[in-house]
Amino acid sequence: MRGARRRAFPFATLARMKSPSNPGHQPGHNTVTVVGAGLSGSEAALAAANAGVQVILYEMRPQKMTPAHRSANFAELVCSNSLGGEADTNAKGLLQAEMLSVGSVVMQAAHQARLPAGGALAVERDSFSAQVTRMVREHPGITVRQEELTELPEGITVIATGPLTSDALARALAPVTGGEHLSFYDAAAPVVAFDSIDMDLAFRAGRYDQSADYINCPMNKEEYERFYAAIELARSHTPHDWEKLEFFDGCMPIEEIARRGFNTPRFGPMSPKGLDDPRTGRWPYAVVQLRQEDREGRMWSLVGFQTGLKWGDQKTVVQLIPGLQNAEIVRYGVMHRNTYLNAPKLIDSTLQLREHPRLLVAGVLAGTEGYLESAATGWLAGTNAARLARGEEPLTPPQESMLGGLVRYLASANAKNFQPMNTNWALVPDLTVEGRKKLGKREKRPLMYQRGLQAFRAWATGLKSVQVSPGTPSAETVPS
């Protein structure tokens, strides 16, 4: 196994590592337990079951709900409805292609529930989660138990309880992790009804004449100044004393962005670059974009407007946006706790805990940020859990692949002030081509995409339990 400090799982010293809510359950030699049925847990369960082991999947909803979830469906999306860009210049595009190649349930469901969103893979939330739920529940190798686990189960286990891990399970994890927990806040954006958007003021367009899948609400300088003043006066969620208020830059609330300076939103989510206002023929001073939320186009979310503002103030701020002055907010933005581990101190690139290698972690709890990243680490954790159950060595994808780069980062990053990581090109080795000058991003990234996908597919083909789909984007040989 990888890592320098392996030792047997200390069941004798951790008296609470059993399943008291189901005392008759003793996982067999060829059984994997998965805790949590979000994106990472659902992916882990199916990966392990498809590898030929029996899986017991625990999910506490609907017996016990979280502050953010609304249904009992698996893989419910509570923040954005987008899995990111698909292009071969996009780091998320490479990770999507890798996951498609190994039959990812999240990617299959996403393509079945996709909505128009330009170059991004956006989904209709309810049909997406319903499809994942069906695929998990119908698999003959998976037994679903909808109950809260307050203690860690025995045997090979994947913990994929996500950003809203229950307090009881977090306490049970403490003896195993040494209490190395971190928390920050995650925020979701408000959603408005389409028929309440004033399309005489808003317009449909994509940046730089890309497909017109977004609704754009332009602002002149005076309108932006009023909006900014309202943000400054608006009241935010006040954390309890025990809550540590730390924001991840990838999901920064709009009010926090505004506090960093008057122009900060204009260079961030409200950037007007590449958007010509048809009324003026020029870029506006600032713009708010909306992305389609449902298949019928009846609901639209504000892009980059995650917020923890109190609902009354949130409505005031939203209705100061031109085109949204009469907006009906069908779902307010919310802020909730996001719990994760200090991954570099605790886990290997196989997603096993170094000190307790029969425990694996995936998703946000493992230090990832993003839907796609959660699903991908879930697939790897489930695959490696199945390998452990069969007496095989756990593996790490190649460093040129996006998943390989991500898990290597989690295992080796600077543990001081560690924050969750999402997919980006800095996770994989740079690419140079002999006999050519330094490549620009537009030249280099498609080559890195091809190199990474080729390496990942070759690696996955070597796994006995994984069938690599020939229907994924092709990976031509690239220069080294």
Backbone torsions as a table, in degrees:
resi	resn	phi	psi	omega
1	MET	NA	156.4	178.5
2	ARG	-77.3	153.8	176.2
3	GLY	102.0	153.2	-172.2
4	ALA	-98.1	-11.1	-171.7
5	ARG	-125.6	62.1	179.4
6	ARG	-87.2	138.2	167.9
7	ARG	-151.1	165.0	-176.2
8	ALA	-63.1	150.3	-179.0
9	PHE	-66.1	123.1	-169.6
10	PRO	-84.0	66.2	-179.7
11	PHE	-61.7	-34.5	-175.9
12	ALA	-65.7	-34.0	-177.0
13	THR	-90.3	-17.7	178.7
14	LEU	-107.0	84.5	-172.3
15	ALA	-62.6	-23.5	-175.4
16	ARG	-85.5	-0.7	-176.5
17	MET	-85.4	77.0	177.0
18	LYS	-154.7	-173.0	-178.6
19	SER	-120.7	82.7	-175.3
20	PRO	-66.0	-27.8	179.7
21	SER	-71.3	-12.7	178.0
22	ASN	-144.9	67.8	-170.0
23	PRO	-62.6	-20.0	-179.9
24	GLY	-79.2	-10.4	-175.9
25	HIS	-84.6	117.0	172.7
26	GLN	-123.7	107.2	-177.4
27	PRO	-54.8	136.1	179.5
28	GLY	-78.8	177.8	-177.8
29	HIS	-61.3	-32.9	-175.9
30	ASN	-109.4	38.4	-176.8
31	THR	-124.6	140.4	175.2
32	VAL	-121.3	134.9	175.0
33	THR	-102.0	134.0	175.7
34	VAL	-119.5	130.9	-179.2
35	VAL	-111.7	114.5	-178.8
36	GLY	107.6	130.6	-178.4
37	ALA	-118.7	39.7	170.2
38	GLY	-79.5	-155.4	-179.9
39	LEU	-64.0	-45.1	-177.2
40	SER	-71.9	-41.1	-179.6
41	GLY	-67.6	-40.9	177.7
42	SER	-63.1	-43.4	179.1
43	GLU	-64.9	-41.2	179.7
44	ALA	-63.6	-43.8	-178.1
45	ALA	-61.9	-45.8	-178.8
46	LEU	-70.2	-36.7	178.6
47	ALA	-62.8	-44.1	-179.8
48	ALA	-67.5	-43.7	-179.4
49	ALA	-65.1	-38.8	178.2
50	ASN	-68.1	-18.9	177.0
51	ALA	-85.2	0.7	172.5
52	GLY	97.2	9.7	177.2
53	VAL	-104.3	158.2	175.8
54	GLN	-80.7	139.0	-176.5
55	VAL	-123.0	133.2	170.0
56	ILE	-109.8	117.4	-175.9
57	LEU	-109.1	120.6	177.8
58	TYR	-101.5	134.3	173.8
59	GLU	-141.2	125.2	-174.3
60	MET	-78.9	-23.2	176.8
61	ARG	-76.7	144.5	4.0
62	PRO	-91.4	3.4	179.1
63	GLN	-56.2	-41.8	176.5
64	LYS	-135.4	117.0	-177.5
65	MET	-90.6	164.5	175.4
66	THR	-102.9	169.9	177.8
67	PRO	-65.8	-17.8	-173.7
68	ALA	-108.0	-28.8	-176.0
69	HIS	-81.6	153.9	-178.2
70	ARG	-122.1	-17.6	-173.9
71	SER	-130.5	176.7	176.4
72	ALA	-95.5	1.1	-178.5
73	ASN	-68.3	151.3	176.1
74	PHE	-77.4	156.4	175.5
75	ALA	54.9	38.2	177.2
76	GLU	-70.3	131.7	179.9
77	LEU	-89.5	127.7	-175.5
78	VAL	-116.5	-7.7	179.1
79	CYS	-114.8	-119.3	176.9
80	SER	-69.3	165.8	174.2
81	ASN	-108.9	18.9	-177.9
82	SER	-112.7	139.5	174.7
83	LEU	-98.7	9.8	174.6
84	GLY	97.4	176.3	-176.2
85	GLY	-71.0	150.2	-176.2
86	GLU	-102.9	-9.6	-171.6
87	ALA	-66.0	158.5	179.7
88	ASP	-76.8	1.4	171.5
89	THR	-97.7	-2.9	-174.7
90	ASN	-105.9	131.9	179.8
91	ALA	-61.2	-38.9	177.6
92	LYS	-65.6	-30.7	176.9
93	GLY	-61.0	-39.6	177.3
94	LEU	-66.2	-44.3	180.0
95	LEU	-64.8	-36.8	175.7
96	GLN	-61.4	-44.2	-179.0
97	ALA	-65.0	-39.3	177.2
98	GLU	-60.7	-44.9	-177.7
99	MET	-70.6	-35.8	175.3
100	LEU	-60.8	-37.4	-175.2
101	SER	-66.4	-22.6	-179.7
102	VAL	-109.3	16.6	173.3
103	GLY	75.2	31.7	179.9
104	SER	-51.8	130.0	178.0
105	VAL	-65.9	-37.5	180.0
106	VAL	-64.4	-42.6	179.4
107	MET	-69.4	-38.1	177.0
108	GLN	-61.8	-46.7	-179.2
109	ALA	-66.6	-36.9	-179.6
110	ALA	-63.3	-41.8	-179.5
111	HIS	-70.6	-28.7	176.8
112	GLN	-76.2	-25.5	-176.7
113	ALA	-111.6	18.4	-171.8
114	ARG	-70.2	152.4	177.6
115	LEU	-121.5	157.2	176.6
116	PRO	-65.1	126.8	-179.5
117	ALA	-153.5	41.9	-179.8
118	GLY	62.6	-126.7	-179.6
119	GLY	-89.2	9.0	-178.0
120	ALA	-103.0	156.3	175.7
121	LEU	-98.1	94.0	177.5
122	ALA	-105.0	151.7	-174.1
123	VAL	-131.4	157.4	170.3
124	GLU	-82.4	117.5	-166.3
125	ARG	-56.2	-52.4	-172.3
126	ASP	-64.9	-44.7	-179.3
127	SER	-69.4	-32.6	176.8
128	PHE	-62.0	-53.2	-177.6
129	SER	-67.3	-34.2	177.5
130	ALA	-63.4	-39.2	179.7
131	GLN	-67.1	-42.5	177.5
132	VAL	-62.4	-44.2	-179.9
133	THR	-58.8	-45.0	-179.5
134	ARG	-62.1	-45.0	-177.2
135	MET	-64.5	-37.5	179.3
136	VAL	-70.9	-49.7	-175.8
137	ARG	-65.5	-30.9	-176.6
138	GLU	-85.2	-6.9	-179.6
139	HIS	-74.1	126.6	-175.9
140	PRO	-67.2	-17.1	-178.4
141	GLY	-92.6	3.7	-176.5
142	ILE	-117.2	127.7	172.1
143	THR	-107.8	121.3	-177.9
144	VAL	-97.0	130.4	176.1
145	ARG	-124.4	112.0	-176.8
146	GLN	-93.3	88.8	179.3
147	GLU	-157.7	155.8	179.1
148	GLU	-82.8	130.9	171.4
149	LEU	-93.3	125.4	178.2
150	THR	-104.8	-5.5	177.2
151	GLU	-137.7	155.1	-177.8
152	LEU	-73.6	136.4	178.3
153	PRO	-74.8	164.1	175.9
154	GLU	-81.4	166.0	173.9
155	GLY	83.3	-172.3	-179.2
156	ILE	-71.1	123.4	-170.8
157	THR	-137.3	137.5	171.3
158	VAL	-105.9	120.0	176.4
159	ILE	-95.8	113.4	-176.1
160	ALA	-135.6	50.9	-172.6
161	THR	-85.8	-1.8	170.1
162	GLY	74.2	-169.1	-174.2
163	PRO	-70.5	-14.5	-177.3
164	LEU	-115.6	42.1	175.4
165	THR	-52.9	132.8	-177.2
166	SER	-63.4	153.0	-179.9
167	ASP	-59.4	-39.3	-177.7
168	ALA	-64.2	-44.7	-179.8
169	LEU	-70.4	-35.3	176.4
170	ALA	-60.8	-39.7	177.2
171	ARG	-66.1	-36.4	178.5
172	ALA	-67.8	-29.1	178.9
173	LEU	-75.1	-24.0	-172.7
174	ALA	-54.9	-44.4	179.0
175	PRO	-63.5	-25.8	-177.7
176	VAL	-84.1	-35.4	-176.2
177	THR	-98.7	-2.2	-177.0
178	GLY	71.3	19.0	179.9
179	GLY	75.0	15.5	-177.0
180	GLU	-80.5	64.7	177.5
181	HIS	-102.2	148.4	172.0
182	LEU	-130.0	153.8	177.5
183	SER	-139.2	146.7	169.9
184	PHE	-144.9	-179.5	-178.2
185	TYR	-103.4	140.2	175.7
186	ASP	-114.1	142.6	-174.6
187	ALA	-129.9	146.2	177.8
188	ALA	-111.7	152.9	-177.4
189	ALA	-89.1	153.2	175.5
190	PRO	-69.9	154.4	178.1
191	VAL	-121.4	135.5	-177.7
192	VAL	-119.4	156.5	177.6
193	ALA	-77.0	135.2	-177.6
194	PHE	-60.0	-41.4	-175.1
195	ASP	-71.6	-1.9	175.3
196	SER	-102.7	2.1	177.7
197	ILE	-87.5	131.7	178.8
198	ASP	-83.6	99.1	-177.1
199	MET	-77.7	-3.6	171.0
200	ASP	-74.0	-23.8	177.8
201	LEU	-102.2	-37.8	179.0
202	ALA	-85.9	163.6	178.0
203	PHE	-146.7	154.2	179.6
204	ARG	-95.2	131.1	179.3
205	ALA	-173.3	157.1	168.6
206	GLY	-109.7	160.5	-178.9
207	ARG	-65.1	139.6	177.5
208	TYR	52.5	44.1	174.1
209	ASP	65.2	22.5	171.8
210	GLN	-73.2	175.8	-174.9
211	SER	-54.2	140.6	-172.2
212	ALA	-83.4	62.4	-177.3
213	ASP	-92.7	-4.3	-177.4
214	TYR	-113.4	148.6	169.7
215	ILE	-97.2	133.1	-175.1
216	ASN	-118.7	130.1	178.5
217	CYS	-110.3	102.4	-174.1
218	PRO	-82.2	150.4	177.6
219	MET	-127.7	137.9	166.6
220	ASN	-86.6	179.3	-174.1
221	LYS	-63.2	-41.4	-178.9
222	GLU	-64.6	-41.9	178.8
223	GLU	-65.7	-38.9	178.5
224	TYR	-65.6	-40.0	179.8
225	GLU	-61.9	-40.6	177.4
226	ARG	-64.7	-44.0	178.6
227	PHE	-59.9	-46.7	-177.3
228	TYR	-63.9	-39.9	178.6
229	ALA	-62.9	-38.1	179.4
230	ALA	-67.4	-39.0	176.7
231	ILE	-60.6	-42.4	-179.2
232	GLU	-62.6	-34.5	-177.1
233	LEU	-87.3	-18.2	-173.9
234	ALA	-66.6	148.5	-178.7
235	ARG	-92.9	134.4	-179.3
236	SER	-102.6	166.3	171.7
237	HIS	-55.7	133.5	177.3
238	THR	-102.7	118.4	-176.9
239	PRO	-72.2	154.0	172.1
240	HIS	-70.4	165.3	-177.3
241	ASP	-58.5	-32.7	-175.6
242	TRP	-84.1	-2.6	-177.0
243	GLU	-98.0	126.6	-179.7
244	LYS	-95.7	118.4	-172.4
245	LEU	-87.7	93.6	177.6
246	GLU	-126.4	126.8	-178.1
247	PHE	-103.0	141.1	172.1
248	PHE	-91.4	132.8	-173.7
249	ASP	-58.8	-28.2	-178.3
250	GLY	-73.1	-13.0	179.9
251	CYS	-138.2	45.4	-175.5
252	MET	-74.0	128.0	176.0
253	PRO	-60.8	146.4	-176.6
254	ILE	-60.6	-33.0	179.8
255	GLU	-68.8	-31.0	176.8
256	GLU	-73.6	-37.9	175.8
257	ILE	-60.3	-44.2	-178.8
258	ALA	-64.1	-34.5	-179.3
259	ARG	-66.9	-15.1	180.0
260	ARG	-84.1	-3.0	176.3
261	GLY	145.3	154.1	-176.0
262	PHE	-57.0	-41.4	-175.3
263	ASN	-92.0	-5.2	-175.2
264	THR	-59.2	-44.9	177.1
265	PRO	-61.5	-33.0	-179.0
266	ARG	-70.2	-20.2	176.1
267	PHE	-102.4	6.2	179.0
268	GLY	-121.9	-119.6	-175.2
269	PRO	-68.2	-17.4	-179.0
270	MET	-103.8	20.0	179.9
271	SER	-64.3	133.0	179.4
272	PRO	-91.0	3.2	-173.1
273	LYS	-58.3	132.6	175.1
274	GLY	77.7	8.9	-177.8
275	LEU	-119.6	102.1	178.6
276	ASP	-83.6	121.0	175.4
277	ASP	-71.1	119.6	-176.7
278	PRO	-62.0	-19.6	179.8
279	ARG	-78.7	-25.9	-177.2
280	THR	-118.2	-21.1	-175.5
281	GLY	76.6	7.7	-178.3
282	ARG	-127.2	165.5	173.6
283	TRP	-68.3	137.4	175.9
284	PRO	-72.6	174.2	179.3
285	TYR	-68.1	-38.2	176.2
286	ALA	-154.3	163.0	-179.8
287	VAL	-148.2	145.6	172.1
288	VAL	-111.9	124.7	179.6
289	GLN	-99.6	148.6	175.9
290	LEU	-122.7	139.9	-179.1
291	ARG	-114.8	139.7	-178.9
292	GLN	-62.3	134.3	-176.2
293	GLU	-103.2	-32.0	-175.9
294	ASP	-127.0	162.5	-174.7
295	ARG	-61.9	-33.6	-177.8
296	GLU	-80.8	-10.6	-179.7
297	GLY	75.1	26.0	-179.8
298	ARG	-88.1	-16.6	-178.7
299	MET	-129.2	138.4	-178.0
300	TRP	-134.6	135.3	179.8
301	SER	-102.9	151.0	179.4
302	LEU	-80.6	117.9	-174.7
303	VAL	-71.4	126.3	178.0
304	GLY	74.4	14.5	-177.2
305	PHE	-109.3	39.2	171.0
306	GLN	-56.1	140.4	-174.6
307	THR	-154.4	150.5	173.7
308	GLY	-118.1	19.8	179.4
309	LEU	-65.9	148.1	172.9
310	LYS	-59.9	147.2	-168.2
311	TRP	-61.1	-38.8	178.6
312	GLY	-63.0	-45.3	178.5
313	ASP	-69.4	-34.0	178.2
314	GLN	-61.6	-42.5	178.2
315	LYS	-63.1	-42.0	179.3
316	THR	-60.1	-45.7	-178.3
317	VAL	-65.7	-46.8	-178.4
318	VAL	-61.0	-40.9	-176.4
319	GLN	-78.1	-1.5	170.5
320	LEU	-86.0	-7.1	178.9
321	ILE	-81.1	124.3	178.9
322	PRO	-55.7	130.0	-175.6
323	GLY	97.0	-18.8	179.3
324	LEU	-115.5	17.5	-176.5
325	GLN	-62.7	-23.8	176.1
326	ASN	-117.6	24.5	-173.6
327	ALA	-62.3	134.6	171.0
328	GLU	-94.7	113.7	-178.4
329	ILE	-84.8	111.4	-177.4
330	VAL	-88.6	-18.8	172.4
331	ARG	-149.7	118.8	-179.7
332	TYR	-75.9	152.9	172.6
333	GLY	-65.2	144.0	-179.6
334	VAL	-132.1	159.4	177.8
335	MET	-125.7	137.9	-178.5
336	HIS	-146.4	161.2	-179.9
337	ARG	-67.0	143.1	178.5
338	ASN	-127.4	112.2	-175.0
339	THR	-102.6	134.2	177.5
340	TYR	-149.5	165.3	-179.4
341	LEU	-94.5	155.7	172.0
342	ASN	-77.9	83.0	-169.1
343	ALA	-53.7	-45.9	-176.5
344	PRO	-60.4	-25.8	178.3
345	LYS	-80.7	-19.4	-164.9
346	LEU	-121.6	-32.4	-168.7
347	ILE	-118.5	157.0	171.2
348	ASP	-95.5	171.1	-179.8
349	SER	-69.1	-9.9	172.6
350	THR	-82.0	-5.2	-177.4
351	LEU	75.3	15.6	171.5
352	GLN	-86.4	146.5	169.2
353	LEU	-69.2	131.2	-175.4
354	ARG	-59.2	-42.1	-176.5
355	GLU	-83.4	-16.4	-176.8
356	HIS	-139.5	75.2	-169.1
357	PRO	-67.5	-8.0	174.8
358	ARG	-86.5	-2.8	173.1
359	LEU	-107.0	129.5	176.0
360	LEU	-121.2	151.1	177.6
361	VAL	-124.9	152.1	-178.1
362	ALA	-149.1	161.9	176.6
363	GLY	76.8	-152.9	-177.1
364	VAL	-59.5	-36.2	180.0
365	LEU	-60.1	-29.0	179.4
366	ALA	-83.9	-2.6	178.2
367	GLY	99.7	22.4	176.0
368	THR	-97.2	162.2	175.0
369	GLU	-131.6	123.3	177.2
370	GLY	118.4	147.9	179.7
371	TYR	-59.5	-50.5	-175.2
372	LEU	-62.5	-42.5	-179.9
373	GLU	-64.2	-39.2	177.0
374	SER	-61.6	-46.6	-179.6
375	ALA	-62.7	-42.8	-177.1
376	ALA	-65.1	-43.7	178.0
377	THR	-68.9	-29.8	174.1
378	GLY	-63.1	-44.1	178.5
379	TRP	-60.2	-44.7	-178.5
380	LEU	-67.3	-41.3	178.8
381	ALA	-63.3	-42.9	178.1
382	GLY	-65.1	-40.4	178.0
383	THR	-62.9	-45.6	-179.4
384	ASN	-71.5	-32.8	175.5
385	ALA	-62.4	-41.7	178.1
386	ALA	-64.5	-38.4	178.0
387	ARG	-63.2	-42.4	177.4
388	LEU	-61.0	-42.2	-179.2
389	ALA	-63.8	-28.5	179.2
390	ARG	-92.7	4.5	179.4
391	GLY	79.5	21.2	-179.6
392	GLU	-104.2	161.6	179.3
393	GLU	-74.2	136.4	171.8
394	PRO	-70.8	153.4	-172.9
395	LEU	-128.5	163.3	175.6
396	THR	-122.4	133.6	178.1
397	PRO	-60.6	160.2	-177.9
398	PRO	-62.0	151.6	-175.4
399	GLN	-65.9	-22.9	178.4
400	GLU	-73.5	-20.9	179.7
401	SER	-79.5	155.7	-178.2
402	MET	-70.5	-38.6	178.0
403	LEU	-66.7	-40.9	177.4
404	GLY	-62.1	-42.0	178.1
405	GLY	-64.6	-39.1	-178.5
406	LEU	-65.0	-49.7	-176.1
407	VAL	-70.8	-29.9	174.4
408	ARG	-65.7	-38.8	176.8
409	TYR	-62.6	-46.4	-179.2
410	LEU	-57.5	-36.4	-176.2
411	ALA	-82.4	-16.3	-170.4
412	SER	-130.2	1.7	-178.1
413	ALA	-65.8	166.6	174.5
414	ASN	-66.5	118.5	-175.4
415	ALA	-72.0	-19.3	179.5
416	LYS	-74.6	124.4	-179.2
417	ASN	59.8	33.7	178.9
418	PHE	-61.7	136.3	173.2
419	GLN	-130.2	155.3	-178.6
420	PRO	-56.4	151.4	-176.6
421	MET	-119.7	139.6	172.2
422	ASN	-110.7	176.6	-174.9
423	THR	-67.7	133.2	174.8
424	ASN	-160.1	161.4	-174.0
425	TRP	-69.1	-19.2	179.6
426	ALA	-69.6	-11.4	-179.6
427	LEU	-77.3	-18.1	-176.8
428	VAL	-115.7	156.8	-178.9
429	PRO	-59.4	144.3	176.7
430	ASP	-65.6	163.8	-177.1
431	LEU	-122.5	128.6	172.5
432	THR	-125.0	149.0	-179.3
433	VAL	-119.8	122.5	-177.9
434	GLU	-59.9	140.2	176.7
435	GLY	81.4	4.3	179.1
436	ARG	-126.4	151.3	177.5
437	LYS	-67.0	170.7	179.8
438	LYS	-54.4	129.5	-177.3
439	LEU	-81.1	143.3	172.4
440	GLY	-80.6	169.4	-177.0
441	LYS	-58.7	-41.8	-176.0
442	ARG	-67.1	-30.2	176.4
443	GLU	-80.8	-41.5	-169.3
444	LYS	-76.4	-41.5	-170.9
445	ARG	-66.8	-39.2	173.8
446	PRO	-60.7	-33.9	177.3
447	LEU	-69.9	-38.4	176.5
448	MET	-65.9	-37.6	175.9
449	TYR	-59.5	-50.6	-178.9
450	GLN	-62.8	-44.1	179.1
451	ARG	-60.9	-46.4	-177.6
452	GLY	-65.1	-43.6	-179.0
453	LEU	-67.5	-39.3	178.1
454	GLN	-62.0	-44.3	-179.4
455	ALA	-65.8	-41.0	-178.4
456	PHE	-66.6	-44.4	-178.8
457	ARG	-64.5	-38.9	177.8
458	ALA	-64.2	-41.1	178.2
459	TRP	-64.7	-48.5	-177.0
460	ALA	-65.2	-33.6	178.1
461	THR	-62.2	-28.6	179.2
462	GLY	-77.7	-9.8	176.7
463	LEU	-82.0	125.1	-174.3
464	LYS	-60.1	-32.5	-171.8
465	SER	-93.1	-1.4	-173.4
466	VAL	-113.4	127.1	173.6
467	GLN	-100.0	120.3	-178.5
468	VAL	-86.4	125.0	-176.5
469	SER	-74.0	133.5	176.3
470	PRO	-79.7	-4.6	-175.5
471	GLY	-88.6	4.8	179.9
472	THR	-84.5	166.5	179.0
473	PRO	-53.8	139.1	-175.8
474	SER	-71.2	152.6	177.8
475	ALA	-123.8	100.5	-179.9
476	GLU	-78.0	158.5	177.8
477	THR	-64.4	133.9	-179.2
478	VAL	-118.0	153.2	179.3
479	PRO	-65.1	150.0	177.3
480	SER	-97.1	NA	NA
